[in-house]
């Protein structure tokens, strides 16, 4: 039997914040290992891993900026496709917010499965319910979208039976820590 091809789409910030509630050293996760683990659970072949995240402003904190760039460069060297946007600064509130990452992920999921046809299954590593409309488009086109996340931060809407899902446990993530 031929296994279907899957692409893992990682919402970096969402995954980091949800995962750090259950394990230390989240930045040491081997995303290819995690993708293979998820694909094995669903009987799929991992075709590609894509990582999405916002990049902090260098002017806010050079150390944080360079550490983040170093992390992203390591992912690229591992063969992971990295897509970024800059954090948007809200001067009045003196905060930075992530803008456009979810839309980038959702449009890439639709593009990869429906336009480019480079996969049969999109695996979303995020607990964010904002992805439901894109996942529904994929499902309506007779393809599949699967969602995975640690329990904390995993939207109930995503776990109500419309899509297959996997709750990642501490031991699952620990198996995928880099040595």
N, C-alpha and C positions, 0 to 999 in steps of 0.2 A: 504494500500500500504506500502510495506517495504521500509524504507529509506536506501539509500546506506551509507556505513561506510566511514568516512573520517579521515585522519590524517593531522594535521596542522604542517607544517615544517617552522620554523621561522629562517630567516637569521638575527640574532640578531643585528649585526652592521648596516646592510643596513636598517632594520626597525627603529632602534634608530635614525640614522641620518636623514632619511626621515621624521619621525614623529616629531622630535623636531622642525621642521619648522612650525608645526601647533598647537602643544600643549606643555605645560610645564609638567614637572614631568613624562616624558616618562617611566622612570624606575618604576613607580607605576602602569603600565598597568597590568591588570589581564588577562593573556593570555588565560586562560580557558574561561573566559567570552567573550573575543574577538573571540575565536574559535567557541563558541556557537552562537555568533552573526552572524558570517560568514556562519556557517552551516545552520542556520535558513533562511538566505537569499536565499540559494541554495537548501533547502529541504533535507539536509543531517543530519546524526548522527555523532557527534564528537566522535571518537574512542580513540584518543591519541593526545597529544601535544608534539612536539619535538623542542628544542631550541638549536641553534648552534652559537658558538661565540669563538673568540680567547681570550686567557688569557694573560694579560700583564705580563712582566717580573718583578719579585719582586725586582730585583736589580735596576730597573729604578725608581720606586717610590713605597715604601712599602704601603703607604696609599691607593693609587689607586688600587694596587694589592689586598689588603685585602677587600676593598670596593666591588671590582668586585667578589671576591670569596664569600663574604657574599650574594650578589645579586643572584649568581648562586645557592648557598645552599638554599636560600628561594624558588627558583623555584623548586628545587628537592623536598623540603618538601611539595610543593603544588601538587606533583604528575607529574610534567613536566619532561620529559626525557631531560637531558642536555648533549650535546656533545661538546667538546672543543679541541682546538689545541693551542699551544703556539704561541705568536707573534714572527715573525722572525725578528731578528735584522740585519739591513744593516749598518755595521760599517762605511763604506766609506761615506754614506749619512747621518749618525747619525739619522736614522729613524727606526721605527718598522712597519712592514707590516703584514697583515693577509694573510696567505697562506694555501690553502687546505680546507677551510671551504665550498666553493661552491661545490667542488668535493665531499666532504663528504655528503652534503645535496642531491646533484643529485644522487649519488649512493644509498643513503638510500631511496630516493623516488622510484627509480626503484626496489630496493630489497623488500620494503614493499608491493608494489602493484603487481609485477610480479613474485617474487620468493617466498616470505613468504605468499602472498595473505592475508595480515591482513587488507587491505582496498581496497575500490573500487575507491576512489578519493583521490588524493594528493592535498592539498591546500598549496600553497607556499606564505608565507608572505615576499615578497621581490619585489623590482622593477628592479632587475638585469636581463638583457637580456641573460646573460651567461647560464641561466637555460633552454633556449628554446630547445636545442637538447635533454635533458633528458625528458622534458615535451612532446616533439614530439614522443619519443620512447613509452612513456606511452599512448599517444593518438593513435598511430599506433597499439598498442596491444588491442585496444578497451576499454581502461579505460579512466579516465578523470584526467586532471591536471588543477586546477584553480589557478589563481594568484591574490593576493590582495596587495595593497600598497597605502599610501597617494599619491596624485597626483605628488607632488614634488619628483623627483627621480624615478618616475615610467616610465620605458622605453616605448617609443612609439611602439617598436617592439612587446612588450608583449600585447599591446592593439589593435592590428590590426585584430582581429577577429579569429585568429587560436585557441584561448583558451578563455573560459569564464573568466571574470575578474571582480573585484570590486575595485573601487576607494574609499578608506577609507577617510571619512570626519572628521573634527574636532569633531563634535557632536557624531560620531560613537566611536571615541577613548575616548572621555570624559565619555561616558556611561560605559566604561570598566576600569576606574581608580579605584584602590583599595580605600576603604573608610579610 
